[in-house]
Amino acid sequence: MKTLVEICCGSYHDALMAQNGKADRIELNSALFMGGLTPSIGTLKLVKRDVSLPVICMVRPRGAGFCYNDAEIECIFEDAKALLEAGSDGLAFGFLKADATIDLNLTKRMIALIKSYGTEREAVFHRAFDCVKDAKQAMSQLIECGIDRVLTSGLAPTAIAGKELIHELQSVYGDQIEILAGSGIKAHNAVEFIKTSGVSQVHSSAKAWVDDPTTDNGMVSYAYHHELDYDVVSETAVKELVNIIREAEDHACID
């Protein structure tokens, strides 16, 4: 079975690079350095115009965690409607309570909104899942709610570190819900990870860094990584990731 490769994109340019690299799907965000926030409607419109891949849009109004106040919840649902109306093929979101359990009421409300725009629109629970205390309970609840897919690193900093739990989740729940493994998956470790975890979908940022000389003038700095750079999707990194997975499939190294 073909392994689906999803690329985490932070811009219209990133989405073009993902398509050029032969990715299968994109997750569209802004502010990837904060873990990914809601993209602009303008960005989504350009991506839908020029990119033929399915587009899952992040709906997340701020950084930090996933326990939101009433004003943030109102914003989340307004953004969700706007993204769906602009053609997003699905939404990635996550609602937790303060005790790190799934907020079932908000999750069901978001799923209902997404599916009201067509049953083919996908409801994806993002890596808020990796902040829960009980992964199995949370997965069972998300299945019961009707979530289509869960993005997870196995409750670890990277999917490589969390591969044992990911394998267990895939084995127990993989016939009921899609498990998308993400964080730290690159060309050099993807094949071995897929073999050991058993997943059929991986998520990668395929990141490179580009300098902008106006980032720091010696007095005022807008740097968030090194002094002058910002992150982009690398077409070369996407191609390397996709090609090594396809070669392994061709040689029956992964099923």
DOPABA-230934 format. One record per residue (C-alpha): residue number from 1; x, y, z. Coordinates in Angstrom, 2 decimals. Example, Ala and Ser with C-alpha at 12.3 -4.5 7.8 and 13.67 -1.06 7.14 Angstrom:
BEGIN
<rec><num>1</num><X>12.30</X><Y>-4.50</Y><Z>7.80</Z></rec>
<rec><num>2</num><X>13.67</X><Y>-1.06</Y><Z>7.14</Z></rec>
END
This chain:
BEGIN
<rec><num>1</num><X>0.00</X><Y>0.00</Y><Z>0.00</Z></rec>
<rec><num>2</num><X>1.27</X><Y>3.45</Y><Z>-0.90</Z></rec>
<rec><num>3</num><X>2.40</X><Y>5.58</Y><Z>2.03</Z></rec>
<rec><num>4</num><X>0.77</X><Y>8.99</Y><Z>1.93</Z></rec>
<rec><num>5</num><X>3.14</X><Y>11.92</Y><Z>2.46</Z></rec>
<rec><num>6</num><X>1.67</X><Y>15.10</Y><Z>3.91</Z></rec>
<rec><num>7</num><X>3.77</X><Y>18.26</Y><Z>4.01</Z></rec>
<rec><num>8</num><X>3.29</X><Y>20.92</Y><Z>6.66</Z></rec>
<rec><num>9</num><X>3.20</X><Y>24.27</Y><Z>4.81</Z></rec>
<rec><num>10</num><X>3.32</X><Y>27.77</Y><Z>6.22</Z></rec>
<rec><num>11</num><X>2.63</X><Y>29.73</Y><Z>3.05</Z></rec>
<rec><num>12</num><X>1.49</X><Y>29.72</Y><Z>-0.57</Z></rec>
<rec><num>13</num><X>5.13</X><Y>29.31</Y><Z>-1.62</Z></rec>
<rec><num>14</num><X>5.48</X><Y>26.28</Y><Z>0.66</Z></rec>
<rec><num>15</num><X>2.41</X><Y>24.68</Y><Z>-0.91</Z></rec>
<rec><num>16</num><X>3.89</X><Y>25.12</Y><Z>-4.39</Z></rec>
<rec><num>17</num><X>7.14</X><Y>23.50</Y><Z>-3.21</Z></rec>
<rec><num>18</num><X>5.21</X><Y>20.59</Y><Z>-1.71</Z></rec>
<rec><num>19</num><X>3.36</X><Y>20.02</Y><Z>-4.97</Z></rec>
<rec><num>20</num><X>6.58</X><Y>20.26</Y><Z>-7.00</Z></rec>
<rec><num>21</num><X>8.13</X><Y>17.69</Y><Z>-4.67</Z></rec>
<rec><num>22</num><X>5.29</X><Y>15.23</Y><Z>-5.37</Z></rec>
<rec><num>23</num><X>3.68</X><Y>15.28</Y><Z>-1.94</Z></rec>
<rec><num>24</num><X>0.22</X><Y>13.75</Y><Z>-1.60</Z></rec>
<rec><num>25</num><X>-1.44</X><Y>16.30</Y><Z>0.68</Z></rec>
<rec><num>26</num><X>-0.65</X><Y>19.53</Y><Z>2.49</Z></rec>
<rec><num>27</num><X>-1.53</X><Y>20.94</Y><Z>5.87</Z></rec>
<rec><num>28</num><X>-1.75</X><Y>24.71</Y><Z>5.46</Z></rec>
<rec><num>29</num><X>-0.76</X><Y>26.96</Y><Z>8.35</Z></rec>
<rec><num>30</num><X>0.74</X><Y>30.29</Y><Z>9.25</Z></rec>
<rec><num>31</num><X>3.45</X><Y>30.85</Y><Z>11.89</Z></rec>
<rec><num>32</num><X>4.98</X><Y>27.39</Y><Z>11.79</Z></rec>
<rec><num>33</num><X>7.63</X><Y>28.52</Y><Z>14.29</Z></rec>
<rec><num>34</num><X>4.76</X><Y>28.63</Y><Z>16.85</Z></rec>
<rec><num>35</num><X>3.62</X><Y>25.14</Y><Z>15.93</Z></rec>
<rec><num>36</num><X>1.24</X><Y>26.35</Y><Z>13.22</Z></rec>
<rec><num>37</num><X>-1.62</X><Y>28.86</Y><Z>13.38</Z></rec>
<rec><num>38</num><X>-4.65</X><Y>29.55</Y><Z>11.19</Z></rec>
<rec><num>39</num><X>-3.67</X><Y>30.57</Y><Z>7.63</Z></rec>
<rec><num>40</num><X>-5.15</X><Y>33.58</Y><Z>5.90</Z></rec>
<rec><num>41</num><X>-8.09</X><Y>33.21</Y><Z>3.52</Z></rec>
<rec><num>42</num><X>-5.99</X><Y>34.85</Y><Z>0.80</Z></rec>
<rec><num>43</num><X>-3.32</X><Y>32.21</Y><Z>1.19</Z></rec>
<rec><num>44</num><X>-5.89</X><Y>29.42</Y><Z>0.99</Z></rec>
<rec><num>45</num><X>-7.47</X><Y>30.92</Y><Z>-2.13</Z></rec>
<rec><num>46</num><X>-4.11</X><Y>31.05</Y><Z>-3.91</Z></rec>
<rec><num>47</num><X>-3.30</X><Y>27.49</Y><Z>-2.88</Z></rec>
<rec><num>48</num><X>-6.68</X><Y>26.20</Y><Z>-4.07</Z></rec>
<rec><num>49</num><X>-6.17</X><Y>28.05</Y><Z>-7.36</Z></rec>
<rec><num>50</num><X>-2.70</X><Y>26.70</Y><Z>-8.12</Z></rec>
<rec><num>51</num><X>-2.21</X><Y>23.50</Y><Z>-6.14</Z></rec>
<rec><num>52</num><X>-4.04</X><Y>20.30</Y><Z>-7.01</Z></rec>
<rec><num>53</num><X>-3.29</X><Y>18.52</Y><Z>-3.73</Z></rec>
<rec><num>54</num><X>-5.88</X><Y>18.15</Y><Z>-0.95</Z></rec>
<rec><num>55</num><X>-5.54</X><Y>21.02</Y><Z>1.52</Z></rec>
<rec><num>56</num><X>-6.16</X><Y>20.60</Y><Z>5.24</Z></rec>
<rec><num>57</num><X>-6.15</X><Y>23.96</Y><Z>7.02</Z></rec>
<rec><num>58</num><X>-5.01</X><Y>24.46</Y><Z>10.58</Z></rec>
<rec><num>59</num><X>-7.51</X><Y>26.23</Y><Z>12.86</Z></rec>
<rec><num>60</num><X>-5.57</X><Y>27.52</Y><Z>15.86</Z></rec>
<rec><num>61</num><X>-5.80</X><Y>31.15</Y><Z>17.00</Z></rec>
<rec><num>62</num><X>-2.67</X><Y>31.35</Y><Z>19.18</Z></rec>
<rec><num>63</num><X>0.40</X><Y>29.54</Y><Z>20.39</Z></rec>
<rec><num>64</num><X>0.75</X><Y>27.55</Y><Z>23.63</Z></rec>
<rec><num>65</num><X>-1.87</X><Y>24.93</Y><Z>24.53</Z></rec>
<rec><num>66</num><X>-5.38</X><Y>24.00</Y><Z>23.47</Z></rec>
<rec><num>67</num><X>-7.69</X><Y>25.01</Y><Z>26.32</Z></rec>
<rec><num>68</num><X>-9.46</X><Y>28.05</Y><Z>24.92</Z></rec>
<rec><num>69</num><X>-11.55</X><Y>30.84</Y><Z>26.41</Z></rec>
<rec><num>70</num><X>-14.95</X><Y>31.84</Y><Z>25.04</Z></rec>
<rec><num>71</num><X>-13.59</X><Y>34.60</Y><Z>22.80</Z></rec>
<rec><num>72</num><X>-10.99</X><Y>32.26</Y><Z>21.30</Z></rec>
<rec><num>73</num><X>-13.63</X><Y>29.59</Y><Z>20.68</Z></rec>
<rec><num>74</num><X>-15.82</X><Y>32.10</Y><Z>18.87</Z></rec>
<rec><num>75</num><X>-12.87</X><Y>33.08</Y><Z>16.69</Z></rec>
<rec><num>76</num><X>-11.98</X><Y>29.44</Y><Z>15.98</Z></rec>
<rec><num>77</num><X>-15.44</X><Y>28.66</Y><Z>14.66</Z></rec>
<rec><num>78</num><X>-15.65</X><Y>31.83</Y><Z>12.57</Z></rec>
<rec><num>79</num><X>-12.26</X><Y>31.02</Y><Z>11.03</Z></rec>
<rec><num>80</num><X>-13.38</X><Y>27.44</Y><Z>10.44</Z></rec>
<rec><num>81</num><X>-16.47</X><Y>28.58</Y><Z>8.52</Z></rec>
<rec><num>82</num><X>-14.45</X><Y>31.01</Y><Z>6.42</Z></rec>
<rec><num>83</num><X>-11.85</X><Y>28.36</Y><Z>5.54</Z></rec>
<rec><num>84</num><X>-14.49</X><Y>25.80</Y><Z>4.61</Z></rec>
<rec><num>85</num><X>-16.35</X><Y>28.33</Y><Z>2.48</Z></rec>
<rec><num>86</num><X>-13.08</X><Y>29.17</Y><Z>0.72</Z></rec>
<rec><num>87</num><X>-12.66</X><Y>25.52</Y><Z>-0.25</Z></rec>
<rec><num>88</num><X>-10.52</X><Y>23.87</Y><Z>2.42</Z></rec>
<rec><num>89</num><X>-10.73</X><Y>20.08</Y><Z>2.05</Z></rec>
<rec><num>90</num><X>-10.70</X><Y>19.68</Y><Z>5.79</Z></rec>
<rec><num>91</num><X>-9.60</X><Y>21.26</Y><Z>9.04</Z></rec>
<rec><num>92</num><X>-6.97</X><Y>20.32</Y><Z>11.62</Z></rec>
<rec><num>93</num><X>-7.97</X><Y>21.35</Y><Z>15.13</Z></rec>
<rec><num>94</num><X>-7.76</X><Y>20.29</Y><Z>18.75</Z></rec>
<rec><num>95</num><X>-9.74</X><Y>21.10</Y><Z>21.88</Z></rec>
<rec><num>96</num><X>-8.57</X><Y>20.07</Y><Z>25.35</Z></rec>
<rec><num>97</num><X>-9.91</X><Y>20.73</Y><Z>28.81</Z></rec>
<rec><num>98</num><X>-7.64</X><Y>22.08</Y><Z>31.53</Z></rec>
<rec><num>99</num><X>-7.14</X><Y>18.53</Y><Z>32.85</Z></rec>
<rec><num>100</num><X>-5.62</X><Y>17.47</Y><Z>29.48</Z></rec>
<rec><num>101</num><X>-8.65</X><Y>15.44</Y><Z>28.38</Z></rec>
<rec><num>102</num><X>-10.48</X><Y>15.86</Y><Z>25.08</Z></rec>
<rec><num>103</num><X>-13.18</X><Y>18.53</Y><Z>25.10</Z></rec>
<rec><num>104</num><X>-15.82</X><Y>16.33</Y><Z>23.57</Z></rec>
<rec><num>105</num><X>-18.51</X><Y>18.99</Y><Z>23.18</Z></rec>
<rec><num>106</num><X>-16.30</X><Y>21.35</Y><Z>21.17</Z></rec>
<rec><num>107</num><X>-14.84</X><Y>18.47</Y><Z>19.17</Z></rec>
<rec><num>108</num><X>-18.30</X><Y>17.23</Y><Z>18.18</Z></rec>
<rec><num>109</num><X>-19.37</X><Y>20.76</Y><Z>17.33</Z></rec>
<rec><num>110</num><X>-16.38</X><Y>21.21</Y><Z>15.00</Z></rec>
<rec><num>111</num><X>-16.92</X><Y>17.85</Y><Z>13.31</Z></rec>
<rec><num>112</num><X>-20.57</X><Y>18.74</Y><Z>12.69</Z></rec>
<rec><num>113</num><X>-19.53</X><Y>22.06</Y><Z>11.14</Z></rec>
<rec><num>114</num><X>-16.95</X><Y>20.43</Y><Z>8.87</Z></rec>
<rec><num>115</num><X>-19.32</X><Y>17.70</Y><Z>7.69</Z></rec>
<rec><num>116</num><X>-22.08</X><Y>20.27</Y><Z>7.03</Z></rec>
<rec><num>117</num><X>-19.93</X><Y>21.42</Y><Z>4.10</Z></rec>
<rec><num>118</num><X>-19.85</X><Y>17.87</Y><Z>2.67</Z></rec>
<rec><num>119</num><X>-19.16</X><Y>14.44</Y><Z>4.10</Z></rec>
<rec><num>120</num><X>-15.92</X><Y>14.33</Y><Z>2.09</Z></rec>
<rec><num>121</num><X>-14.49</X><Y>17.24</Y><Z>4.13</Z></rec>
<rec><num>122</num><X>-12.08</X><Y>15.83</Y><Z>6.69</Z></rec>
<rec><num>123</num><X>-11.98</X><Y>16.39</Y><Z>10.45</Z></rec>
<rec><num>124</num><X>-8.41</X><Y>16.03</Y><Z>11.71</Z></rec>
<rec><num>125</num><X>-7.41</X><Y>16.18</Y><Z>15.37</Z></rec>
<rec><num>126</num><X>-3.92</X><Y>17.64</Y><Z>15.43</Z></rec>
<rec><num>127</num><X>-1.05</X><Y>17.23</Y><Z>17.90</Z></rec>
<rec><num>128</num><X>-3.13</X><Y>18.55</Y><Z>20.77</Z></rec>
<rec><num>129</num><X>-3.52</X><Y>14.78</Y><Z>21.03</Z></rec>
<rec><num>130</num><X>0.11</X><Y>14.59</Y><Z>22.17</Z></rec>
<rec><num>131</num><X>-0.76</X><Y>16.62</Y><Z>25.28</Z></rec>
<rec><num>132</num><X>-3.36</X><Y>14.16</Y><Z>26.64</Z></rec>
<rec><num>133</num><X>-2.55</X><Y>11.92</Y><Z>29.59</Z></rec>
<rec><num>134</num><X>-4.27</X><Y>8.78</Y><Z>28.35</Z></rec>
<rec><num>135</num><X>-3.68</X><Y>8.17</Y><Z>24.64</Z></rec>
<rec><num>136</num><X>-5.91</X><Y>5.11</Y><Z>24.37</Z></rec>
<rec><num>137</num><X>-8.86</X><Y>6.75</Y><Z>26.08</Z></rec>
<rec><num>138</num><X>-8.44</X><Y>9.85</Y><Z>23.92</Z></rec>
<rec><num>139</num><X>-8.24</X><Y>7.81</Y><Z>20.71</Z></rec>
<rec><num>140</num><X>-11.36</X><Y>5.86</Y><Z>21.61</Z></rec>
<rec><num>141</num><X>-13.21</X><Y>9.10</Y><Z>22.30</Z></rec>
<rec><num>142</num><X>-12.12</X><Y>10.65</Y><Z>19.00</Z></rec>
<rec><num>143</num><X>-13.27</X><Y>7.57</Y><Z>17.11</Z></rec>
<rec><num>144</num><X>-16.63</X><Y>7.74</Y><Z>18.85</Z></rec>
<rec><num>145</num><X>-16.92</X><Y>11.44</Y><Z>17.97</Z></rec>
<rec><num>146</num><X>-16.28</X><Y>10.72</Y><Z>14.27</Z></rec>
<rec><num>147</num><X>-12.81</X><Y>12.18</Y><Z>13.75</Z></rec>
<rec><num>148</num><X>-11.34</X><Y>11.07</Y><Z>10.42</Z></rec>
<rec><num>149</num><X>-7.65</X><Y>11.29</Y><Z>11.31</Z></rec>
<rec><num>150</num><X>-5.29</X><Y>11.99</Y><Z>14.22</Z></rec>
<rec><num>151</num><X>-1.88</X><Y>13.60</Y><Z>13.81</Z></rec>
<rec><num>152</num><X>0.46</X><Y>12.37</Y><Z>16.51</Z></rec>
<rec><num>153</num><X>4.09</X><Y>11.98</Y><Z>17.53</Z></rec>
<rec><num>154</num><X>3.12</X><Y>9.30</Y><Z>20.02</Z></rec>
<rec><num>155</num><X>3.03</X><Y>11.71</Y><Z>22.98</Z></rec>
<rec><num>156</num><X>6.77</X><Y>12.28</Y><Z>22.51</Z></rec>
<rec><num>157</num><X>8.82</X><Y>15.21</Y><Z>21.16</Z></rec>
<rec><num>158</num><X>9.21</X><Y>13.40</Y><Z>17.83</Z></rec>
<rec><num>159</num><X>7.47</X><Y>10.53</Y><Z>16.10</Z></rec>
<rec><num>160</num><X>10.77</X><Y>8.67</Y><Z>16.12</Z></rec>
<rec><num>161</num><X>10.86</X><Y>8.84</Y><Z>19.92</Z></rec>
<rec><num>162</num><X>7.17</X><Y>7.94</Y><Z>20.11</Z></rec>
<rec><num>163</num><X>7.23</X><Y>5.11</Y><Z>17.57</Z></rec>
<rec><num>164</num><X>6.32</X><Y>2.37</Y><Z>20.05</Z></rec>
<rec><num>165</num><X>3.09</X><Y>4.09</Y><Z>21.09</Z></rec>
<rec><num>166</num><X>2.35</X><Y>5.00</Y><Z>17.46</Z></rec>
<rec><num>167</num><X>2.77</X><Y>1.33</Y><Z>16.53</Z></rec>
<rec><num>168</num><X>0.40</X><Y>0.34</Y><Z>19.33</Z></rec>
<rec><num>169</num><X>-2.20</X><Y>2.93</Y><Z>18.30</Z></rec>
<rec><num>170</num><X>-1.94</X><Y>1.85</Y><Z>14.67</Z></rec>
<rec><num>171</num><X>-2.31</X><Y>-1.83</Y><Z>15.63</Z></rec>
<rec><num>172</num><X>-5.29</X><Y>-1.31</Y><Z>17.93</Z></rec>
<rec><num>173</num><X>-7.17</X><Y>1.53</Y><Z>16.21</Z></rec>
<rec><num>174</num><X>-5.84</X><Y>1.69</Y><Z>12.65</Z></rec>
<rec><num>175</num><X>-8.88</X><Y>-0.04</Y><Z>11.18</Z></rec>
<rec><num>176</num><X>-11.20</X><Y>2.55</Y><Z>12.79</Z></rec>
<rec><num>177</num><X>-9.35</X><Y>5.83</Y><Z>12.27</Z></rec>
<rec><num>178</num><X>-6.42</X><Y>7.14</Y><Z>10.23</Z></rec>
<rec><num>179</num><X>-3.19</X><Y>7.56</Y><Z>12.17</Z></rec>
<rec><num>180</num><X>-0.92</X><Y>10.26</Y><Z>10.71</Z></rec>
<rec><num>181</num><X>2.55</X><Y>10.23</Y><Z>12.27</Z></rec>
<rec><num>182</num><X>4.40</X><Y>13.53</Y><Z>12.39</Z></rec>
<rec><num>183</num><X>7.36</X><Y>15.40</Y><Z>13.90</Z></rec>
<rec><num>184</num><X>10.95</X><Y>14.68</Y><Z>13.06</Z></rec>
<rec><num>185</num><X>10.26</X><Y>12.46</Y><Z>10.06</Z></rec>
<rec><num>186</num><X>12.83</X><Y>13.04</Y><Z>7.32</Z></rec>
<rec><num>187</num><X>14.32</X><Y>11.22</Y><Z>4.36</Z></rec>
<rec><num>188</num><X>17.05</X><Y>9.55</Y><Z>6.44</Z></rec>
<rec><num>189</num><X>14.65</X><Y>7.96</Y><Z>8.95</Z></rec>
<rec><num>190</num><X>11.30</X><Y>7.68</Y><Z>7.19</Z></rec>
<rec><num>191</num><X>11.57</X><Y>4.15</Y><Z>5.80</Z></rec>
<rec><num>192</num><X>12.70</X><Y>2.55</Y><Z>9.05</Z></rec>
<rec><num>193</num><X>10.03</X><Y>4.49</Y><Z>10.94</Z></rec>
<rec><num>194</num><X>7.26</X><Y>3.35</Y><Z>8.60</Z></rec>
<rec><num>195</num><X>8.43</X><Y>-0.27</Y><Z>8.85</Z></rec>
<rec><num>196</num><X>8.52</X><Y>-0.28</Y><Z>12.65</Z></rec>
<rec><num>197</num><X>5.41</X><Y>1.81</Y><Z>13.31</Z></rec>
<rec><num>198</num><X>3.14</X><Y>0.27</Y><Z>10.68</Z></rec>
<rec><num>199</num><X>1.59</X><Y>3.60</Y><Z>9.70</Z></rec>
<rec><num>200</num><X>0.58</X><Y>4.37</Y><Z>6.14</Z></rec>
<rec><num>201</num><X>0.67</X><Y>8.17</Y><Z>6.46</Z></rec>
<rec><num>202</num><X>3.51</X><Y>10.49</Y><Z>7.48</Z></rec>
<rec><num>203</num><X>3.65</X><Y>14.24</Y><Z>8.06</Z></rec>
<rec><num>204</num><X>6.83</X><Y>16.28</Y><Z>7.56</Z></rec>
<rec><num>205</num><X>7.86</X><Y>19.93</Y><Z>7.45</Z></rec>
<rec><num>206</num><X>10.67</X><Y>19.25</Y><Z>4.92</Z></rec>
<rec><num>207</num><X>12.21</X><Y>22.44</Y><Z>6.21</Z></rec>
<rec><num>208</num><X>14.97</X><Y>24.69</Y><Z>4.93</Z></rec>
<rec><num>209</num><X>16.10</X><Y>28.15</Y><Z>6.09</Z></rec>
<rec><num>210</num><X>16.36</X><Y>31.27</Y><Z>3.94</Z></rec>
<rec><num>211</num><X>18.01</X><Y>34.56</Y><Z>4.90</Z></rec>
<rec><num>212</num><X>16.21</X><Y>37.89</Y><Z>4.90</Z></rec>
<rec><num>213</num><X>18.83</X><Y>40.62</Y><Z>5.49</Z></rec>
<rec><num>214</num><X>16.23</X><Y>43.04</Y><Z>6.86</Z></rec>
<rec><num>215</num><X>15.51</X><Y>40.80</Y><Z>9.87</Z></rec>
<rec><num>216</num><X>18.09</X><Y>42.47</Y><Z>12.12</Z></rec>
<rec><num>217</num><X>19.70</X><Y>45.88</Y><Z>11.69</Z></rec>
<rec><num>218</num><X>21.85</X><Y>45.68</Y><Z>14.80</Z></rec>
<rec><num>219</num><X>19.37</X><Y>47.70</Y><Z>16.87</Z></rec>
<rec><num>220</num><X>15.99</X><Y>46.12</Y><Z>16.09</Z></rec>
<rec><num>221</num><X>15.59</X><Y>42.37</Y><Z>15.55</Z></rec>
<rec><num>222</num><X>12.69</X><Y>40.25</Y><Z>14.36</Z></rec>
<rec><num>223</num><X>14.67</X><Y>37.01</Y><Z>14.47</Z></rec>
<rec><num>224</num><X>13.10</X><Y>33.83</Y><Z>15.82</Z></rec>
<rec><num>225</num><X>15.75</X><Y>31.31</Y><Z>14.79</Z></rec>
<rec><num>226</num><X>19.20</X><Y>32.49</Y><Z>13.79</Z></rec>
<rec><num>227</num><X>19.89</X><Y>36.14</Y><Z>13.17</Z></rec>
<rec><num>228</num><X>18.52</X><Y>36.57</Y><Z>9.66</Z></rec>
<rec><num>229</num><X>16.60</X><Y>33.51</Y><Z>8.53</Z></rec>
<rec><num>230</num><X>13.06</X><Y>32.12</Y><Z>8.29</Z></rec>
<rec><num>231</num><X>11.72</X><Y>28.66</Y><Z>7.54</Z></rec>
<rec><num>232</num><X>10.34</X><Y>27.42</Y><Z>4.22</Z></rec>
<rec><num>233</num><X>9.42</X><Y>24.09</Y><Z>2.69</Z></rec>
<rec><num>234</num><X>12.29</X><Y>22.77</Y><Z>0.59</Z></rec>
<rec><num>235</num><X>11.23</X><Y>21.24</Y><Z>-2.71</Z></rec>
<rec><num>236</num><X>14.44</X><Y>19.20</Y><Z>-2.62</Z></rec>
<rec><num>237</num><X>13.69</X><Y>17.86</Y><Z>0.87</Z></rec>
<rec><num>238</num><X>10.15</X><Y>16.91</Y><Z>-0.18</Z></rec>
<rec><num>239</num><X>11.46</X><Y>15.08</Y><Z>-3.24</Z></rec>
<rec><num>240</num><X>14.07</X><Y>13.25</Y><Z>-1.18</Z></rec>
<rec><num>241</num><X>11.46</X><Y>12.13</Y><Z>1.34</Z></rec>
<rec><num>242</num><X>8.92</X><Y>11.04</Y><Z>-1.26</Z></rec>
<rec><num>243</num><X>11.51</X><Y>9.32</Y><Z>-3.47</Z></rec>
<rec><num>244</num><X>13.06</X><Y>7.26</Y><Z>-0.71</Z></rec>
<rec><num>245</num><X>9.64</X><Y>6.07</Y><Z>0.42</Z></rec>
<rec><num>246</num><X>8.57</X><Y>5.20</Y><Z>-3.14</Z></rec>
<rec><num>247</num><X>11.84</X><Y>3.34</Y><Z>-3.76</Z></rec>
<rec><num>248</num><X>11.33</X><Y>1.31</Y><Z>-0.59</Z></rec>
<rec><num>249</num><X>7.79</X><Y>0.49</Y><Z>-1.70</Z></rec>
<rec><num>250</num><X>9.01</X><Y>-0.58</Y><Z>-5.14</Z></rec>
<rec><num>251</num><X>11.52</X><Y>-2.93</Y><Z>-3.52</Z></rec>
<rec><num>252</num><X>8.90</X><Y>-4.22</Y><Z>-1.06</Z></rec>
<rec><num>253</num><X>10.88</X><Y>-2.87</Y><Z>1.90</Z></rec>
<rec><num>254</num><X>7.63</X><Y>-1.41</Y><Z>3.25</Z></rec>
<rec><num>255</num><X>4.07</X><Y>-2.52</Y><Z>2.52</Z></rec>
END
